Amino acid sequence: MFIMSPEIGQSLFGQAILGEYFRTFMVYGVIGVALGIHVWKANKKSRIVVE
C-alpha cells in the first residue's frame, strides 16, 4: 500500500500527493471499521452474559 499509493495518485489524479492522502484516509477507515466491529462484538457478548 505504501509503495503503490503515490503511483496510483499520479495515474488517477496527476499528483502523487493525492495518492498519499487517499492512502491515509483508507488506512484510518480500516482501523475505524475494525474498532467498530470489536466494540459491536464486545457489546453483543456482554448482553448475552447479563441475560
Secondary structure, 3 states (H helix, E strand, C coil): CCCHHHHHHHHHHCCHHHHHHHHHHHHHHHHHHHHHHHHHHHHHHHHHHHC
